[in-house]
Amino acid sequence: MDDPTNWLGLLANIAAIVTALVAFAGSLWYLIERRGKRLRLEAYLKAERDKGKGKGQRSMLHLVARVGLTEKEILQASFRSRHIDRGLTTNKLDGIAKDILLEYRN
């Protein structure tokens, strides 16, 4: 065991194991955080729909302010959700899309 190459090999094996554990924990944390954002968005939209005011559609700007996610996070969560529909509002003059509306559906 006094051979330096044995110690280096042992340290390399330990480093490889620790690296794999950190990578696994990081990916698990990422997936849990991503799921939490989707559930938070779904819960907010469902609560808004259940209030009975209209169809429960909310704009991106409204959701950024109320849910506390960025536009990118909201869009990603809506694409991963089976319960959220995306719709567009258009400009009356030229028909160009103006805003994205998100709505909870069963």
C-alpha positions, 0 to 999 in steps of 0.5 A: 500500500505504500505504492503511490499509484495505488493511492492515486487509483483509489482517489480517482475511484472515489472522485468518480463515485462522488461525481456520479452522486452529485450529478444524480442529485443535481438532476433529481433536484432539477426535475423536482423543481421543474415539476413544482413550477408546473404544479404551481402554474396549474394550481393558480390557473385552476383557482382562477377558473374556479372563481367563476369570472369568465373562462379563467384565461390569464395573460403572460404578464398577469401570470408573471406577476401573480405566480412568480415565474418568468415568461420562459418558465411559464411557457415551458410549464404550459408545454409540459402540462396536459391541463393548460391550453394556450390561446392567442389574442390578436390585434383587431386591425391587422390580425397579428398575435398580440398576447398569449393567454393560458387557461386551465382545462380538465 
